């Protein structure tokens, strides 16, 4: 389908696709097997100005929006979700600064982020605060002109590799979620340590680690926004980022579908290519339809966000839940179309199926997304 992309958007999509095909596809199996962080690919993305896409021009960026970022994320996800997650998580970590940071913070950090000189991570999840994001226990105590952080963050994408971390911590435990605040913490700060690197089912090229704060002192000016605004910062950040997770779902599903079609045209059984069998045709037809429906929704939500819409919670949750459920279904069916071959590491759909599962889990499980959508519907009904 023609989504009426403008010339810049087509150029961004084609550039990301070229990098995916030339730089990512040849090494994706090795990155997965070795659980190797894709630094070389990140350098290529930086040279191509893809880290600058969503950064405003006044801070060295290209001033593009959610749709352009989704186009790049989709193409990288088509090749390797581990690489795409590394790239997309940088945007996730940057959004708190972009949305709520002071002018001084933006001038200090965004130019380096735009050129890919410094990678970013977002720290919200904790051992006892996953879907219940309001249950965080990490604290930040003001001591003269410094905040002292103590606690542990868990399953942080880009953990250990990123240079800049946007962290949600409690400045007033008595207020619960309303007592949370957001902070910028730089790698190398005394008292900021990294725990174990997790071994995962999928996205194995992506680094997932614990962040440990042991009397970690940061300057008072590193607070993002006001004390007590941390939960709002976190929720607005996720609202803006979830459409990108939807784009990841579209990309990985497209990659798996392409592999399945390619295989079905070549695989001969009973004297005919299996793509000539109606059972296989129907599976592929459903896969193609579901991918296109998800892409249309993701692009529409991205454009809605770029229009300046203030409340995007419901729309971004819809894009995330629909596209990522679709991705899990399509990658599973791609393995089925390819049969025993699809189950083998020799073919990429085995990895794609493993990778796709995380999309239904991170940045808010799909069950939580349905809660978000349901609550929005209740509020809408009450206003009518």
N, C-alpha and C positions, 0 to 999 in steps of 0.2 A: 504494500500500500504506500501511497504518497502522503507523507505527513507534512508536506509543505514547509520543509526546513529551508531556512535562508542560506545564502552562500557561505557565511561564516560557520553555520551549524553543520553543513555538509562537509566543509573542510575539516572541522574538528572531528567529526565522525570518521571520515576517511583516514585522517592522520592516526587516530587511536587504533583503527582497524589495521593499518599498515604496521604499526608497532607491535600489535598483538600477533599478527601473522609472522612477522620477521624476527622479532626478539623474544616473544613469550612462548609461542607454540613449540619451537625447537628445544626449549629447556624446561618445560612445565613438568614433565615426568621426573626429571632429575631433581628439580626443586622440591617436588612432593616427596620423593624417596629419601632425600637427604635432610628434609625439613630445613631447607636453606633459605634465609631471608633474601629477597630479590633486590639487593642494593643496586646491582648493575642496571636492572630494568628501571628502577626509580630514577637513576641518573639520566637515562634516555628520556623518560617522561618529563623530567625537569628541563632538559635541553629543548624539548618540543613545546615548552611553555604550558604543559597541561596542568601543572600545579597552580598556575596563575589564573585559571579559568574563572573561578568564582570570587577572586580577590578584587576589590574595587581598584580602578585605575590610579587613584591618588596614593595607593600604597604599593604600586608596582605591579598590579594585576591587570587582567584583561577586561574586568568588569562584566563578565557574562553571568548567567543565572543558573537556576536549577536544571533547566532543560539541557544546556550545554554540558553540565557536569554529568547528567544522566547518560548522555550520548557517549561520553568517554568511558564511563563506568561500564555501560552495557557492552561495548566492544572488548574491553579488557576481560570482562567476565566470560565472554564467549570463548576466550582462549584459556584462562586460568583464574578461578575464583580466589585463590590464595593471593595472587598478585593484585587482583582487583580490590580485595579487601584491604590490603596494605595501603593502596592509593586512596580508597574511599574513606578509610578510618582517619586519614590525615585531615580530610574535610570535616569529619565529625568532631575531631579535637579542636579544629579552628573555629567552628561556629560560635562557641561561647564568647571568644574574643571579638569576632566579627559582629555578633548581634548585641552584645552587652558591654564590650570592653571600652575603656576610656580612650580618648584620642591619643594620649601618651602610650598606652598599651598597643594600640593599633600601629602606631608609627614605629614602635620598638620591634614588634614581632611579625607583622604581616608581610613586610618586604622580603624578609628571609624565607618565609613560608612560600611566597609567590614564586621565588626562583628555585625552590626545592632544596635550599641550603640546610633547612632545619625541618625535620619531620615532627608531626604532632600526634598526640594520643589523648583520649578522653577517659577519665577515671571516675566512674560512678558505681559500678557493681562491686559488691563485697561478699565475703563468704556467707553472710546471713541477710544479704539484701540484693536479691536478683530481680524477680518480677516486682517484689515489694521494694521499690526504689526508695520509698520514704523511710525504710528501716535502717538506713546507713548508720554506722557507729564511729567512723573516722571523725576526729575532732580537730578543731583549729582554735587555739586560745591566744588572744591578743596579749602580748607582753611588751609593753612600751611601744616601739615602732616595728615590731615583728610579730607575725603569727607563728605559733608553734603547732605543727601538725603531728598527730599520732594516730596510727591505725593501719589497716591493710585493705588494699583494693585487689580484686580477683578477676582473672580472665580479661586482662586489658590488652586489646589489640594494639600492636606496635610497641608494646611494653618492652623496655630494655633497649630498643633501637631508636625510639623517638628522642628528640632533644627538648621538646616542650610538652608539658602535660597540663591539661585543664582538669582540675580536681574538685569534686563536690565533698564538702566536709561540714560538720556541725559546729557552729559558733555559739549555739545556745541549745544544749541537749534537752532542756525542759520544754522547748517548743516543738520538738520532733522535726517533721519535715519543714515546718515554718522557720526553724532555726538553722537551716542549712545555708551555706554560702559557697561561692565558687572562687577558685584560686588558680593562678598560674604558678607552676613549679618547674624549674629547669633541671635537666639532668646534670648530675654533678654536685647538686646542693647537699651539704653535709646533713646526714640523717635521712636522706632519700635513697633507699636501697631497692634492689630487684630480687624477687624470689625466684622460684623454679620456673623454667620455661615449660609450658604444658605440652604434652604429647597428645595429638588430637586425631579424631577419625578423618577429618578433612581439612581443607585450607591449611595444609601443613607448611606451605611456604611462608604463611603469615605467622608472625611472632605473637604469642599469647602468654603473658606473664603476670605474676603478682607484683604489686607496688607496695613497698613497706615504708612507712613513715615513723621514724623513731626520734622524737624531739627534733623534727626537721623545721628549721627556722627560715622563713621567707620574709621579704620586705612587706611592710604594711600595704604599700602601693600595688602589690600583686593580687589583691582582691579584685574580682570581676564584679562590677556593679556594687550594690550595697549589701551589708550584712543582712542575712535573712532572705535574700533573693535567689539563693542557690537552687532551690527546687524548681523555680520558674525558669531559670537559666537552663537547667537540665532538660526539662520537658519541652521547651521551645527549641532547644538544640536537636532533640530527637524528632520533633515534628518536622524540622527542616531536613533531617538526614534520612528519614525513612523512605522517602520516594527514591532515594539512591539505592536502598536495599531492594526495592521493587525493580529498579533497572538491572541490578545484579541478577535477579531472578530471570528477567527477560533474556539477558545475555547468556547465562549458562544454559538455559533451556534451548536457545537458538543453536548454541554450539553442539549440544547433544543431539538435537533434531537433525542438524546437518550431517553429523557422523552416521546417524541411523539411516538416513536416506542414501548416503553414499554406499554404505554397506549393503542395503537392501537391493540396490541396483546391480551389485556385483555378485552377491551370494546366490548361487543356483541350487535349487532343490526340486526334485521331480521333473527335471529338465527345463525349468523356467526360473528366471530371477524372482526372488521372493517378493519384490515390489509389485509383481503382477498378481499376487494373491489378494483377494478382497479383504481377508482378515488383517493383513499387514497394511493395506491401503487405508482401511478405516482407522487403524491406530495412528497412522501418520497424518491422516486428515484431521483427527481430533487434536493431535499435538500442534499442528500448524495453526488451527483455529484458536486454540487456547493461548498460544504464544502471541498471536496478533491481537487478541482481545486484551491481554495483559499489557502489551506495548502501548496500545491506544490509551489505556487507563493511566499508565505511568506518564506518558507524554502529556496527557491532558492535565493531570495533577501538577506536573512540573510547570506547565504554562500558567496554571491557576496561581501557583506560588509566585511565579515571576510577575504576575499582574499586580502584585502588591497586596493580595488577600491577607487579612490579619489572622484569621482563625483557620488553620489548615490541618488541625489535628485529625478530624474525621477523614478528610480526603487522603492525607498521607498514610493513615492507618489502612485505608481501603487499598491503596496502591501496594503497600507492603504485603498485606495478608493475601491478596488475590494473586499477585505475581509470584510470591515465594511458594505458596501452596501449589501453584501451577508448575513451578520449576521442579519441585520434588516429584510430582506426577510425571512430568515429561522426561526427566532424566531416568526415572525408574522404567518407563516404557521404552526408552531408547535402549536400555540394557536388554529388555525383553525382546525387542525387534531383532537385536543382534545375537540373542541366544547365548550359547556358551562363550562365544567370542567376546560378547559385551561384558562378561564377568571377569575377563582376563585383563591384567595390567597392560598387556600389549596394546590395548585399545583405550582411548581416553574416556569413554563413557563410564567406565568403572570408577575413575577418579571423580568425574562430574557428579555421579550419584552420591558419592561420599561427601563431596563438597556442598552439594545443594542443601543438605539437611540443616546446616547451621543457619541458613537464611530464615527458617521458620522459628529460630531460637533467639538469635542476637538482635540487639536494639529493640527489645520488647517481644516476647513470644507472640505467636499468632493468636493464642488464646487471650492475651492481654490486649492485642489490637482489636479483637472483637468486643472486649469490654469498652475500649475507647469509643468505638463506633456506636455501641449500644447506648452509652451515656450521652453521646452527642444527639442521638435520635430522641432520647427522653427529653432533653433540653429543648430541642426543636419543636417537639409535640406540645410542650408546656407553653410555648410562645404563641401557638396558633389558637 
